[in-house]
């Protein structure tokens, strides 16, 4: 029960940084993620963590190469 509450709070905070997910949706996802993660095996959790890290690095790499955005003056 406490894990679901902590997951809901973390999900609500994480939802602040996404466009498509509101605070309530983030809280629901966070609360549902706790029992799902608890049932996963260690190799699956490690693979998910490594995949998330790789996706983050690729996204940061793509942003670093993007040309600066200029706005027309006037």
C-alpha positions as CSV (number, residue, x, y, z in Angstrom):
1,X,0.0,0.0,0.0
2,X,2.8,2.4,0.9
3,X,4.6,1.5,-2.3
4,X,1.6,2.4,-4.4
5,X,1.3,5.8,-2.6
6,X,5.0,6.5,-3.2
7,X,4.7,5.4,-6.8
8,X,1.6,7.6,-7.3
9,X,3.5,10.6,-5.9
10,X,6.5,9.9,-8.1
11,X,4.3,9.5,-11.1
12,X,2.4,12.8,-10.5
13,X,5.8,14.6,-10.2
14,X,7.1,13.0,-13.4
15,X,3.9,13.9,-15.3
16,X,4.7,17.5,-14.8
17,X,7.5,17.1,-17.4
18,X,5.4,15.5,-20.1
19,X,2.8,17.1,-22.4
20,X,0.5,14.1,-22.9
21,X,0.1,13.1,-19.3
22,X,-1.6,15.0,-16.6
23,X,-1.0,14.8,-12.8
24,X,-3.8,12.3,-12.3
25,X,-2.6,10.1,-15.2
26,X,0.9,10.1,-13.9
27,X,-0.3,9.2,-10.4
28,X,-2.3,6.2,-11.9
29,X,0.7,5.0,-13.9
30,X,3.0,5.3,-10.9
31,X,0.6,3.4,-8.7
32,X,0.2,0.6,-11.3
33,X,3.9,0.5,-12.0
34,X,4.8,-0.7,-8.5
35,X,3.1,-4.1,-8.6
36,X,4.2,-4.7,-12.2
37,X,7.9,-3.9,-11.4
38,X,7.7,-6.1,-8.3
39,X,6.8,-9.1,-10.4
40,X,9.6,-8.7,-13.0
41,X,12.8,-10.6,-12.8
42,X,16.3,-9.0,-12.4
43,X,17.4,-9.5,-16.1
44,X,14.3,-7.8,-17.3
45,X,14.8,-4.9,-14.9
46,X,18.4,-4.5,-16.0
47,X,17.5,-4.6,-19.7
48,X,14.8,-1.9,-19.1
49,X,17.3,0.2,-17.2
50,X,20.0,-0.1,-19.9
51,X,17.4,0.6,-22.7
52,X,16.2,3.7,-20.9
53,X,19.8,4.9,-20.4
54,X,20.6,4.3,-24.1
55,X,17.4,6.2,-25.2
56,X,18.3,9.1,-22.9
57,X,21.8,9.3,-24.4
58,X,20.5,9.1,-27.9
59,X,18.1,11.9,-27.2
60,X,20.8,14.1,-25.7
61,X,23.1,13.4,-28.6
62,X,20.4,14.4,-31.1
63,X,19.7,17.7,-29.2
64,X,23.4,18.5,-29.1
65,X,23.7,18.3,-32.9
66,X,20.5,20.3,-33.7
67,X,21.3,23.8,-35.0
68,X,20.2,26.7,-32.8
69,X,16.7,27.9,-33.5
70,X,16.5,31.5,-34.7
71,X,13.4,33.7,-34.6
72,X,12.7,36.4,-37.1
73,X,13.0,39.9,-35.6
74,X,10.4,42.4,-36.2
